[in-house]
Amino acid sequence: MTAGVIPVIRCDHRDSDGEQCDRERGAPVHMPHHRALRAFLREQGWRRRRDGRDLCPEHA
């Protein structure tokens, strides 16, 4: 038996009420690490801020 790792990126946006966005995204194909996944998601509008937060297209 083998185990695999499936990288997932979650949106880190919090609104004025403190509620966190619940969007998350993985890739439909194998991604070796989160950097590759972020590069894939960047084409779909996801952004990584300088402070380290990941934002979905709705909040980017």
C-alpha positions in Angstrom: 0.0 0.0 0.0 1.2 3.5 -0.8 0.2 6.9 0.5 0.1 10.1 -1.6 0.1 13.7 -0.8 -2.5 16.0 -2.4 -1.6 19.6 -2.0 -4.6 21.9 -1.4 -4.6 25.7 -1.1 -7.2 27.5 1.0 -8.3 31.1 0.7 -7.1 33.1 3.8 -9.4 36.0 3.4 -11.4 37.2 6.4 -14.2 39.7 6.1 -15.1 42.5 8.6 -17.0 40.0 10.8 -14.0 37.7 11.1 -15.6 35.0 8.9 -13.0 33.2 6.8 -13.6 32.3 3.1 -14.2 28.6 2.7 -12.9 28.2 -0.8 -10.1 25.7 -1.4 -8.6 24.3 -4.5 -6.4 21.4 -5.5 -5.2 20.4 -9.0 -6.8 17.7 -11.2 -3.4 16.3 -11.9 -0.4 15.3 -9.7 1.5 18.3 -8.3 4.8 17.6 -6.6 4.6 20.5 -4.1 2.6 23.6 -3.2 4.8 25.9 -5.3 3.7 24.0 -8.4 0.1 24.1 -7.3 0.3 27.9 -6.7 1.8 28.4 -10.2 -1.1 26.3 -11.6 -3.7 28.3 -9.6 -2.2 31.7 -10.5 -3.4 31.1 -14.0 -7.0 30.8 -12.6 -6.8 34.1 -10.6 -5.5 32.9 -7.2 -2.9 35.1 -5.6 -0.3 34.8 -2.9 0.3 38.0 -0.9 3.7 39.2 0.4 2.4 38.4 3.9 1.9 34.8 3.0 -1.8 34.7 2.6 -3.4 32.9 -0.3 -6.5 34.6 -1.9 -9.1 33.1 -4.2 -10.1 35.0 -7.4 -13.1 36.5 -5.6 -10.8 38.2 -2.9 -7.6 38.7 -4.9 
